[in-house]
Amino acid sequence: MAPLKEPIDTRTQQDPASGAGLWGQAPYAVLVVDTAGTVVDLNPAAEALLGGALRGAPLTGAGPAWLARAHQEAAGPTRPTADDDPAGPRRAASHGRIGARSFEAHPAPGRDGDTVWWLADVTDRELAEDELAAERARTTFLAEASNVLLASLNTDRCMRVTAQLASRHLAEAAVVIGPAVGRKLPLAYAVEGRAAVCGTVTADPEEVPGLGEALQGFPPVPSRWIDPASLPAWLLPEDFTGTVGSAVVTPLPGHGVPAGVLVLLRGTEAAGFDESEEVFARLFASRAGAALSAARLYAEQSDITRTLMRDLLPPELNRVHGVEFAGGYRPSADRDRVGGDFYDVHPGSTPDDATLAILGDVCGKGLDAAVLTGKIRNTLQALTPMSGDHGQMLRLLNGALLISHHTRFATLVLASVRREENRVRLSLTSAGHPAPLVIRNDGRVEEIETRGTLVGALPHIEATTVETDLLPGETCLLYTDGVTEARGGPLGDELFGEERLMRALAECAGMPGAAVVERVQVLASQWLHDGRHDDMALVAITAPLTTHLSAVDGHTRGRYTA
């Protein structure tokens, strides 16, 4: 409170500036104390506050001790303020309690060196300030908790973080219980903010009052309804050595389904949970439940994606019936694992039956193209018994694509592969796809002249099948146009092209099929310089190097070994 412009005439209770009783009628308690510490005068509000007449009595003993100390300090030398106040230097207010109330005492100079003390009741203001500070602290905690909880989509980590935060800010110990998996309950324990421990327990939720209902998403029961002595041993953390004095069971609401339950525990030495603390616990639980629900949904979606992706990913190729197969795949975007390019190898039922190798390219990129890819692969696998007639297989596949809801088309190349002694016999059919290339042992690269119509676009298709043989060490390469249409080079806008591919393959004569695939992938990647590109897929079919063994008797026909 600022000092008055002119000193108050404390003997007559008159303000020289106004000529009226100024503090005698004030709603605040006012005391006038002289330099000796004696109460000179006081108004009715002060008499009522201090409980009796104090005139002529020393302030020490008659009034509150903190006010007597403040008067002694105020009577000493003071330091002038920056503003040259004619009433003299300002003095700081003092704080203390009178009974159950809080007061601020503001000194003002009076006549003849007296000090006028104005006592302002600040109890309500301090309560409001305390509540505001507590609310700010809670809001800050909830914001920080949300950031920490949403920083991970791992369910176990979210449970541990929830338990740790709750035990640090809400209770002495906290237990997070996830939805039951069969008869098992996943748990996370934490005590006094220390690192949480996860585990599972086989237990009946109905052993804890309100737990079964909370796991189903029903509102929590008040803590006063929970008997701490009835809590089962599996609910208590091992580090919690005291006796439970109070407990709160509150659900963790998720996105449409309950995400679990939060159990808060306090010992007998701590105060029980009041209504405001239970409300705050529910606010925290709502944020924790949202984070847990998001993590659990992400885990479920990841499992579904992983299961579906397993059938969409290209298979790992190896030797089949004496023929080497090698494959390579690179999607158009590094974040994607599947796309529109695909390959498959379906072994014959016996070594004498042909193995069917398929490489294709669906129009488009990403997941939409991958969905159609899966359908084509499944259809062709069902048509494998007809692998001796590529034309019929392609016509049936074309009909299946035309009646589907997809509007995309695809190009394919089919290869029926059969080992005949030391040679490999190939029957190759292209359906709108780049022609296969054969790497001969002398370094020549032959383009197999098979042509055909792409599938999924026209009601009638045509395709020609060409047969060729591979000698030991020779390789037939099937590839998609993502290789030849890779755009890069010195200026970044030149296509890799078929001519550059054939020159590269000429240098791969005699190399294993896996090495040929790897060499082409490396060259294409170097050409791209990390630029944008289409899906790339390659399949190499190689006749293994063989050794002819003579018959034991030296006369009959021998055999070849791979």
Backbone torsions as a table, in degrees:
resi	resn	phi	psi	omega
1	MET	NA	132.1	-178.2
2	ALA	-73.1	145.6	178.7
3	PRO	-68.5	157.2	178.3
4	LEU	-69.9	156.3	-178.2
5	LYS	-66.1	-34.4	177.5
6	GLU	-129.2	146.6	179.8
7	PRO	-57.4	147.7	179.7
8	ILE	-84.3	138.9	174.2
9	ASP	-78.4	92.4	-174.2
10	THR	-70.5	-20.5	-179.9
11	ARG	-75.8	-30.7	-178.1
12	THR	-112.4	-2.0	-177.8
13	GLN	56.6	34.9	-179.7
14	GLN	-114.3	141.2	174.4
15	ASP	-93.0	116.2	-178.6
16	PRO	-57.5	-28.8	-177.9
17	ALA	-75.6	-32.7	-176.3
18	SER	-108.3	-25.0	-179.6
19	GLY	75.1	16.2	-178.5
20	ALA	-128.7	161.3	176.0
21	GLY	-65.0	112.3	-172.6
22	LEU	-88.4	-55.5	-173.6
23	TRP	-96.3	-14.0	179.7
24	GLY	-62.2	-30.8	-179.5
25	GLN	-103.9	9.1	-177.8
26	ALA	-69.2	146.2	177.5
27	PRO	-72.5	-17.3	177.8
28	TYR	-85.0	153.8	172.2
29	ALA	-72.6	130.6	-177.5
30	VAL	-130.6	130.6	175.4
31	LEU	-122.6	143.8	174.3
32	VAL	-112.9	121.8	-176.0
33	VAL	-124.4	132.1	-178.7
34	ASP	-84.3	-177.0	-175.5
35	THR	-67.3	-22.8	179.2
36	ALA	-83.5	-5.0	179.4
37	GLY	89.3	18.2	-180.0
38	THR	-98.3	139.6	178.6
39	VAL	-74.4	112.5	-179.0
40	VAL	-81.6	-41.9	-177.1
41	ASP	-160.2	164.4	176.0
42	LEU	-159.8	153.7	-178.2
43	ASN	-90.9	170.4	-177.6
44	PRO	-57.3	-35.0	179.8
45	ALA	-63.6	-36.8	178.5
46	ALA	-70.2	-40.0	178.3
47	GLU	-60.7	-42.4	179.5
48	ALA	-67.0	-36.4	-177.9
49	LEU	-70.8	-42.5	-173.2
50	LEU	-91.9	-4.7	170.5
51	GLY	77.1	44.8	174.8
52	GLY	142.7	172.8	-178.6
53	ALA	-77.5	131.5	-179.6
54	LEU	-118.8	0.9	-176.3
55	ARG	-59.3	130.5	178.4
56	GLY	85.1	-6.6	-179.4
57	ALA	-93.1	149.7	176.0
58	PRO	-68.6	142.8	179.8
59	LEU	-63.2	-36.0	176.9
60	THR	-68.4	118.8	-178.7
61	GLY	97.7	-39.6	179.5
62	ALA	-83.6	-33.5	-179.6
63	GLY	-110.8	-177.9	178.3
64	PRO	-64.6	143.6	-175.7
65	ALA	-62.0	-38.8	-177.4
66	TRP	-66.1	-30.5	178.5
67	LEU	-73.7	-37.5	177.2
68	ALA	-62.4	-41.4	177.9
69	ARG	-65.4	-39.8	179.5
70	ALA	-64.4	-36.0	179.2
71	HIS	-67.7	-40.9	178.0
72	GLN	-61.2	-41.3	178.5
73	GLU	-68.5	-37.1	-179.3
74	ALA	-69.7	-28.9	-179.5
75	ALA	-74.5	-15.3	179.9
76	GLY	-78.9	-174.7	-179.5
77	PRO	-65.3	144.0	-178.6
78	THR	-119.5	160.6	-179.1
79	ARG	-103.8	124.1	-178.3
80	PRO	-61.9	150.3	177.9
81	THR	-90.3	171.6	-176.7
82	ALA	-66.7	-38.8	178.5
83	ASP	-81.0	131.6	-176.3
84	ASP	-79.4	81.5	-177.3
85	ASP	-77.4	126.0	-179.2
86	PRO	-63.8	-21.8	-179.6
87	ALA	-83.7	0.6	178.9
88	GLY	106.9	176.2	-177.2
89	PRO	-68.3	147.7	177.7
90	ARG	-76.5	149.1	177.5
91	ARG	-118.5	146.1	-176.9
92	ALA	-72.3	148.1	176.3
93	ALA	-74.2	153.7	177.5
94	SER	-114.0	155.3	-177.5
95	HIS	-123.6	146.3	177.2
96	GLY	-175.9	178.9	-178.3
97	ARG	-116.2	142.5	172.2
98	ILE	-125.6	107.4	-173.0
99	GLY	69.7	-128.5	-179.5
100	ALA	-97.7	5.5	-175.4
101	ARG	-108.7	153.9	177.4
102	SER	-103.2	140.5	-177.5
103	PHE	-134.0	152.5	167.9
104	GLU	-112.6	131.6	179.2
105	ALA	-107.6	117.4	-178.6
106	HIS	-106.9	118.2	-180.0
107	PRO	-84.1	144.2	174.0
108	ALA	-136.2	142.6	-178.5
109	PRO	-71.7	138.7	175.2
110	GLY	-115.6	-170.3	179.3
111	ARG	-72.7	149.2	174.2
112	ASP	57.8	32.1	176.5
113	GLY	82.8	2.5	177.9
114	ASP	-66.3	159.3	176.0
115	THR	-121.5	128.8	177.8
116	VAL	-97.6	120.7	-179.7
117	TRP	-104.6	119.2	176.4
118	TRP	-99.4	119.2	-178.1
119	LEU	-102.2	111.7	-179.2
120	ALA	-104.9	127.7	177.9
121	ASP	-75.1	114.6	-177.8
122	VAL	-114.3	19.4	-177.0
123	THR	-60.2	-50.2	-177.5
124	ASP	-64.6	-38.3	179.6
125	ARG	-64.7	-42.3	179.8
126	GLU	-66.6	-38.8	176.4
127	LEU	-61.3	-42.6	178.5
128	ALA	-64.1	-41.5	178.8
129	GLU	-64.6	-41.0	178.1
130	ASP	-63.5	-43.2	178.8
131	GLU	-65.0	-39.4	178.5
132	LEU	-65.4	-42.6	178.4
133	ALA	-63.4	-41.5	179.1
134	ALA	-64.7	-40.2	179.4
135	GLU	-66.4	-38.7	176.8
136	ARG	-64.5	-41.5	178.3
137	ALA	-63.0	-41.2	179.0
138	ARG	-65.8	-42.3	179.0
139	THR	-63.1	-42.4	177.4
140	THR	-61.7	-43.7	179.3
141	PHE	-62.3	-44.2	-178.9
142	LEU	-63.7	-39.4	178.4
143	ALA	-64.9	-46.0	179.0
144	GLU	-65.1	-39.6	178.9
145	ALA	-62.7	-41.1	178.6
146	SER	-61.4	-42.7	179.6
147	ASN	-62.6	-43.0	-179.1
148	VAL	-68.5	-42.8	-177.1
149	LEU	-67.1	-36.6	-176.7
150	LEU	-86.3	1.8	-178.9
151	ALA	-76.4	-11.5	-177.9
152	SER	-139.5	146.0	174.9
153	LEU	-108.4	23.3	175.2
154	ASN	-93.4	123.4	-173.5
155	THR	-62.8	-46.3	-179.4
156	ASP	-61.9	-40.7	-179.9
157	ARG	-66.0	-40.2	177.7
158	CYS	-61.8	-39.6	178.4
159	MET	-65.3	-42.2	179.7
160	ARG	-64.8	-43.9	-179.0
161	VAL	-65.0	-40.3	178.5
162	THR	-60.8	-46.8	180.0
163	ALA	-64.7	-41.6	-178.5
164	GLN	-65.7	-45.4	179.0
165	LEU	-64.0	-42.4	-178.7
166	ALA	-65.1	-39.8	-179.5
167	SER	-72.6	-20.4	179.7
168	ARG	-86.2	-36.0	-171.5
169	HIS	-114.1	-20.5	-172.3
170	LEU	-114.7	-27.8	-173.9
171	ALA	-157.7	178.1	176.9
172	GLU	-80.3	-30.4	178.9
173	ALA	-145.3	151.9	-179.5
174	ALA	-141.6	145.1	177.8
175	VAL	-130.2	126.6	175.4
176	VAL	-105.2	125.7	-177.6
177	ILE	-116.1	121.7	178.8
178	GLY	-85.8	169.8	176.7
179	PRO	-57.7	143.6	-175.6
180	ALA	-65.4	140.3	172.6
181	VAL	-112.4	96.7	-170.3
182	GLY	70.0	-121.8	176.2
183	ARG	-101.7	4.6	-177.7
184	LYS	-99.5	140.2	178.2
185	LEU	-112.3	120.3	173.6
186	PRO	-73.7	135.5	-175.3
187	LEU	-130.4	155.1	170.4
188	ALA	-138.0	121.9	-178.1
189	TYR	-107.9	145.5	172.0
190	ALA	-151.2	144.7	-179.2
191	VAL	-130.6	124.7	174.1
192	GLU	53.3	40.2	174.4
193	GLY	78.0	3.5	178.7
194	ARG	-77.0	168.8	-177.3
195	ALA	-56.5	136.9	-177.4
196	ALA	-81.4	157.2	179.2
197	VAL	-121.7	131.6	179.5
198	CYS	-99.9	154.5	177.5
199	GLY	-173.5	-178.0	176.1
200	THR	-131.8	153.9	179.8
201	VAL	-143.7	141.2	174.3
202	THR	-92.7	108.2	-174.1
203	ALA	-154.4	164.3	177.5
204	ASP	-98.4	117.3	-179.5
205	PRO	-58.8	-24.9	-177.9
206	GLU	-67.9	-9.1	176.9
207	GLU	-67.6	-22.3	-178.8
208	VAL	-107.9	124.8	180.0
209	PRO	-57.7	124.6	176.5
210	GLY	85.3	-8.7	-176.6
211	LEU	-71.8	-45.5	179.3
212	GLY	-59.7	-41.6	178.9
213	GLU	-67.9	-39.9	-179.1
214	ALA	-65.4	-36.1	177.4
215	LEU	-65.3	-22.0	176.9
216	GLN	-93.1	0.5	176.1
217	GLY	94.1	7.2	179.4
218	PHE	-75.3	156.6	-179.3
219	PRO	-59.0	154.6	-178.0
220	PRO	-73.1	155.4	173.8
221	VAL	-88.9	148.9	178.0
222	PRO	-60.4	147.3	-177.2
223	SER	-62.6	-27.0	-178.7
224	ARG	-68.9	-15.6	178.6
225	TRP	-85.3	-8.4	-175.7
226	ILE	-99.7	122.5	177.4
227	ASP	-85.6	110.6	-178.2
228	PRO	-57.4	-30.7	-178.5
229	ALA	-69.1	-18.0	-177.6
230	SER	-90.7	-1.7	-177.7
231	LEU	-69.7	135.5	-179.2
232	PRO	-72.4	160.2	-176.4
233	ALA	-65.7	-32.1	-177.4
234	TRP	-67.5	-17.4	-179.5
235	LEU	-83.5	-14.9	-175.1
236	LEU	-96.0	128.4	176.9
237	PRO	-63.3	149.6	-179.2
238	GLU	-63.9	-33.7	-178.3
239	ASP	-76.6	-10.4	-179.7
240	PHE	-87.2	97.3	-171.9
241	THR	-91.6	-14.1	-177.8
242	GLY	-81.4	-170.7	177.2
243	THR	-101.0	133.0	-178.9
244	VAL	-69.1	125.9	178.5
245	GLY	-102.5	-28.1	178.1
246	SER	-155.6	154.0	-177.2
247	ALA	-145.1	149.4	176.0
248	VAL	-128.1	131.5	176.2
249	VAL	-118.3	112.9	-177.4
250	THR	-131.6	137.8	-178.6
251	PRO	-71.7	156.3	173.7
252	LEU	-105.2	95.8	-176.3
253	PRO	-69.9	136.0	179.0
254	GLY	-111.5	-161.4	180.0
255	HIS	-85.8	82.2	178.3
256	GLY	89.4	-23.1	178.6
257	VAL	-132.9	149.2	179.8
258	PRO	-61.7	140.2	179.6
259	ALA	-97.8	-5.9	-178.9
260	GLY	141.9	-160.4	-177.4
261	VAL	-140.2	143.1	174.1
262	LEU	-110.8	124.8	177.5
263	VAL	-112.5	123.7	179.4
264	LEU	-108.1	137.2	-176.9
265	LEU	-128.2	138.2	172.5
266	ARG	-130.0	147.6	179.1
267	GLY	-76.1	174.3	-178.6
268	THR	-69.0	-24.3	-179.2
269	GLU	-78.0	-18.3	-179.5
270	ALA	-93.2	157.1	178.3
271	ALA	-68.2	150.0	177.6
272	GLY	-70.1	168.5	179.6
273	PHE	-75.4	125.5	174.7
274	ASP	-91.5	177.9	-174.2
275	GLU	-62.7	-41.8	-179.0
276	SER	-64.6	-35.5	179.3
277	GLU	-69.8	-36.1	177.2
278	GLU	-66.9	-38.2	176.9
279	VAL	-64.0	-43.8	179.7
280	PHE	-64.5	-37.2	176.7
281	ALA	-61.1	-37.9	178.3
282	ARG	-68.4	-34.8	176.4
283	LEU	-63.6	-44.7	177.2
284	PHE	-64.3	-40.4	-178.9
285	ALA	-62.9	-35.0	179.5
286	SER	-64.2	-38.4	178.3
287	ARG	-72.2	-42.3	177.7
288	ALA	-63.6	-39.5	179.0
289	GLY	-64.2	-39.2	178.1
290	ALA	-63.7	-41.7	179.2
291	ALA	-66.3	-44.6	179.1
292	LEU	-63.8	-39.6	179.3
293	SER	-64.4	-41.6	178.3
294	ALA	-64.3	-41.2	179.2
295	ALA	-65.4	-42.4	-179.2
296	ARG	-67.8	-38.5	177.2
297	LEU	-64.5	-40.6	178.5
298	TYR	-63.2	-41.3	179.4
299	ALA	-63.9	-41.6	179.2
300	GLU	-65.0	-43.6	179.4
301	GLN	-65.0	-36.8	178.2
302	SER	-64.4	-40.9	178.1
303	ASP	-63.5	-42.7	179.1
304	ILE	-63.8	-45.5	-179.9
305	THR	-62.3	-41.6	-179.3
306	ARG	-63.7	-39.8	179.8
307	THR	-66.2	-45.7	179.8
308	LEU	-68.8	-36.9	-177.0
309	MET	-67.3	-28.2	-177.8
310	ARG	-58.7	-35.9	180.0
311	ASP	-86.4	-17.0	-180.0
312	LEU	-89.5	-23.9	-179.3
313	LEU	-69.4	143.9	176.4
314	PRO	-62.1	144.4	-178.1
315	PRO	-75.8	161.4	173.2
316	GLU	-84.4	125.7	-173.7
317	LEU	-99.4	151.5	176.9
318	ASN	-154.0	-161.3	-177.7
319	ARG	-76.5	135.4	178.6
320	VAL	-132.0	121.2	177.5
321	HIS	49.2	45.1	174.6
322	GLY	80.7	9.2	178.8
323	VAL	-120.5	135.6	-179.9
324	GLU	-86.4	130.6	175.0
325	PHE	-122.0	137.6	176.8
326	ALA	-139.9	141.3	-178.3
327	GLY	-134.1	156.9	176.2
328	GLY	-147.1	142.2	-177.5
329	TYR	-143.2	137.9	174.6
330	ARG	-139.3	115.6	179.7
331	PRO	-70.2	165.7	-176.2
332	SER	-68.1	-28.6	179.7
333	ALA	-123.6	139.3	-178.0
334	ASP	-62.9	-27.6	-178.8
335	ARG	-76.3	-16.1	179.8
336	ASP	-92.3	147.6	175.0
337	ARG	-106.1	-19.4	179.3
338	VAL	-131.6	164.5	179.5
339	GLY	-161.6	-148.2	-175.4
340	GLY	-90.3	-13.8	178.3
341	ASP	-91.4	147.3	-178.4
342	PHE	-156.5	163.0	170.8
343	TYR	-152.2	156.8	179.4
344	ASP	-149.9	154.0	172.0
345	VAL	-132.0	120.3	-179.5
346	HIS	-111.8	106.0	-177.1
347	PRO	-64.2	149.0	172.7
348	GLY	-68.9	157.8	-176.7
349	SER	-67.0	-26.0	176.0
350	THR	-135.3	163.5	177.0
351	PRO	-59.5	-24.2	179.1
352	ASP	-80.7	-16.1	178.6
353	ASP	-87.0	150.5	-177.7
354	ALA	-72.7	144.0	172.3
355	THR	-94.8	134.4	-177.2
356	LEU	-99.6	120.3	174.2
357	ALA	-108.2	135.3	-176.2
358	ILE	-129.8	135.8	170.8
359	LEU	-135.6	131.8	-175.9
360	GLY	-144.5	169.6	-177.7
361	ASP	-142.4	114.2	177.5
362	VAL	-89.4	140.3	178.2
363	CYS	-60.8	127.7	179.0
364	GLY	107.6	-179.4	-178.1
365	LYS	-135.8	170.8	170.7
366	GLY	75.1	-157.0	-171.4
367	LEU	-69.2	-37.8	179.8
368	ASP	-60.3	-43.7	177.9
369	ALA	-67.2	-34.7	-179.0
370	ALA	-65.7	-32.9	179.1
371	VAL	-63.4	-45.8	178.0
372	LEU	-67.5	-34.1	176.1
373	THR	-57.3	-45.4	179.0
374	GLY	-61.0	-39.2	179.8
375	LYS	-66.8	-42.1	179.9
376	ILE	-64.1	-42.3	-178.6
377	ARG	-63.9	-41.7	179.2
378	ASN	-65.9	-40.0	-180.0
379	THR	-64.8	-44.5	-179.7
380	LEU	-66.3	-34.6	177.3
381	GLN	-64.3	-38.4	177.4
382	ALA	-67.1	-26.7	-178.7
383	LEU	-92.1	6.0	-177.4
384	THR	-56.5	-38.4	177.9
385	PRO	-57.5	-17.7	179.8
386	MET	-99.5	19.5	-174.2
387	SER	-63.1	-15.0	176.8
388	GLY	-72.4	-15.3	-179.5
389	ASP	-125.6	89.6	-177.6
390	HIS	-62.9	-37.2	-178.1
391	GLY	-61.3	-43.5	179.5
392	GLN	-66.9	-38.9	177.5
393	MET	-59.3	-45.0	-177.8
394	LEU	-67.8	-37.2	178.9
395	ARG	-66.1	-42.0	178.0
396	LEU	-66.3	-40.0	176.6
397	LEU	-63.9	-41.4	179.4
398	ASN	-61.5	-42.2	178.3
399	GLY	-64.1	-39.1	179.3
400	ALA	-65.4	-37.0	179.9
401	LEU	-72.8	-34.5	-178.1
402	LEU	-66.9	-31.5	-177.6
403	ILE	-91.8	-0.6	178.4
404	SER	-85.2	169.5	-179.5
405	HIS	-80.6	-6.1	178.9
406	HIS	-74.0	145.6	177.1
407	THR	-110.9	12.0	-179.3
408	ARG	-93.5	158.6	175.3
409	PHE	-117.8	174.9	-178.3
410	ALA	-147.1	154.5	171.5
411	THR	-113.9	148.7	-174.4
412	LEU	-141.7	158.8	164.8
413	VAL	-137.2	129.0	-179.7
414	LEU	-109.2	141.1	178.1
415	ALA	-136.3	115.6	171.8
416	SER	-92.1	124.2	-170.1
417	VAL	-120.5	128.3	179.2
418	ARG	-138.9	133.1	177.2
419	ARG	-84.2	124.8	177.0
420	GLU	-125.7	100.2	-174.1
421	GLU	53.8	-120.1	-177.8
422	ASN	-92.2	0.4	179.8
423	ARG	-104.3	164.4	173.8
424	VAL	-123.9	120.2	-179.8
425	ARG	-92.7	127.3	-178.9
426	LEU	-115.7	135.2	167.6
427	SER	-115.1	113.0	-171.6
428	LEU	-114.2	133.1	178.5
429	THR	-136.1	126.4	179.3
430	SER	-105.7	137.9	174.9
431	ALA	-119.7	80.5	-179.4
432	GLY	73.0	15.0	-173.7
433	HIS	-106.8	154.9	174.5
434	PRO	-54.6	141.8	-175.3
435	ALA	-67.0	143.8	175.6
436	PRO	-64.2	153.5	179.4
437	LEU	-119.7	136.0	-179.8
438	VAL	-113.7	127.9	179.2
439	ILE	-97.6	110.5	179.5
440	ARG	-83.0	164.3	-176.8
441	ASN	-67.2	-24.5	-180.0
442	ASP	-87.1	5.9	177.8
443	GLY	95.5	-5.4	176.6
444	ARG	-73.0	147.2	176.1
445	VAL	-118.6	115.5	-178.0
446	GLU	-101.9	137.2	173.3
447	GLU	-95.7	121.0	-178.8
448	ILE	-77.3	121.7	-173.2
449	GLU	-81.6	68.7	172.9
450	THR	-111.7	134.2	-176.4
451	ARG	-132.6	156.1	178.0
452	GLY	-173.1	176.8	-177.9
453	THR	-95.7	139.9	176.8
454	LEU	-63.2	158.4	-174.5
455	VAL	-106.0	149.6	176.9
456	GLY	92.1	5.9	-177.5
457	ALA	-122.0	-39.4	-175.5
458	LEU	-116.5	150.8	-179.0
459	PRO	-69.0	-25.3	-179.7
460	HIS	-128.0	137.4	179.9
461	ILE	-127.5	157.7	176.8
462	GLU	-130.0	147.6	179.6
463	ALA	-155.7	145.2	177.8
464	THR	-114.1	140.0	179.9
465	THR	-106.9	132.9	-179.6
466	VAL	-122.4	137.8	178.3
467	GLU	-107.1	145.7	176.7
468	THR	-152.7	161.4	180.0
469	ASP	-114.5	147.6	172.8
470	LEU	-111.7	126.0	173.7
471	LEU	-80.9	163.3	179.5
472	PRO	-53.2	129.1	-179.7
473	GLY	93.0	-11.2	-179.4
474	GLU	-88.6	153.4	-173.4
475	THR	-132.9	138.9	170.7
476	CYS	-107.3	126.3	-177.5
477	LEU	-108.6	123.4	170.6
478	LEU	-102.4	136.0	-176.3
479	TYR	-147.9	160.3	175.6
480	THR	-100.6	165.0	-175.5
481	ASP	-70.4	-7.1	174.9
482	GLY	-61.9	-24.4	178.7
483	VAL	-75.6	-54.6	-175.4
484	THR	-72.4	-24.4	-179.9
485	GLU	-96.8	11.7	174.9
486	ALA	-63.1	123.3	-174.2
487	ARG	-102.9	124.2	-178.5
488	GLY	-174.2	-126.2	-178.6
489	GLY	82.6	-170.8	-176.8
490	PRO	-57.4	-39.4	-177.9
491	LEU	-97.8	-7.2	176.0
492	GLY	83.4	3.3	-177.4
493	ASP	-129.8	16.1	-178.1
494	GLU	-103.5	139.2	179.9
495	LEU	-75.7	147.9	175.9
496	PHE	-63.3	-45.9	169.6
497	GLY	78.8	157.7	-179.3
498	GLU	-70.6	-36.8	-178.7
499	GLU	-63.5	-44.2	179.0
500	ARG	-65.8	-35.8	177.2
501	LEU	-64.5	-43.2	-178.2
502	MET	-67.7	-36.9	176.3
503	ARG	-63.4	-40.8	179.0
504	ALA	-65.0	-39.5	-179.5
505	LEU	-69.2	-30.0	178.8
506	ALA	-62.1	-26.1	179.5
507	GLU	-83.9	-4.5	-176.3
508	CYS	-102.3	13.7	-178.0
509	ALA	-59.0	132.8	178.4
510	GLY	81.2	-2.9	-178.8
511	MET	-82.2	150.6	174.2
512	PRO	-60.7	157.1	-177.6
513	GLY	-60.7	-40.1	179.6
514	ALA	-61.6	-36.9	178.8
515	ALA	-69.0	-36.8	177.8
516	VAL	-63.1	-46.2	179.4
517	VAL	-60.4	-46.1	-179.0
518	GLU	-63.5	-40.3	179.5
519	ARG	-62.0	-44.5	179.5
520	VAL	-65.0	-41.0	179.2
521	GLN	-63.1	-42.0	-179.9
522	VAL	-63.8	-45.7	-179.2
523	LEU	-63.2	-41.2	179.4
524	ALA	-66.1	-40.1	178.9
525	SER	-65.6	-41.5	177.6
526	GLN	-64.5	-35.0	-179.9
527	TRP	-68.8	-33.7	-177.3
528	LEU	-72.9	-33.7	-174.4
529	HIS	56.0	44.4	178.4
530	ASP	64.8	20.3	177.8
531	GLY	-82.7	178.1	179.2
532	ARG	-71.4	147.7	-177.3
533	HIS	-157.1	167.6	176.5
534	ASP	-87.2	170.5	174.0
535	ASP	-59.8	147.7	178.2
536	MET	-127.6	132.2	176.8
537	ALA	-141.1	141.1	179.2
538	LEU	-139.8	145.4	172.8
539	VAL	-134.9	127.0	177.2
540	ALA	-109.8	129.0	177.4
541	ILE	-113.4	118.1	-171.9
542	THR	-123.9	134.7	171.6
543	ALA	-82.3	117.8	-175.7
544	PRO	-66.8	151.4	174.3
545	LEU	-65.3	136.6	-174.4
546	THR	-126.8	162.3	173.7
547	THR	-126.9	131.0	-178.7
548	HIS	-87.3	125.5	178.7
549	LEU	-102.9	134.8	176.8
550	SER	-77.0	158.8	177.0
551	ALA	-68.7	158.8	-178.1
552	VAL	-63.1	-39.1	-177.4
553	ASP	-82.7	-5.7	177.7
554	GLY	82.0	0.0	-176.2
555	HIS	-120.4	-44.0	-176.0
556	THR	-74.2	166.5	-178.7
557	ARG	-64.2	133.9	177.2
558	GLY	-85.6	-161.0	-179.9
559	ARG	-140.8	165.8	179.0
560	TYR	-103.9	141.9	175.1
561	THR	-113.7	143.6	-179.9
562	ALA	-86.2	NA	NA
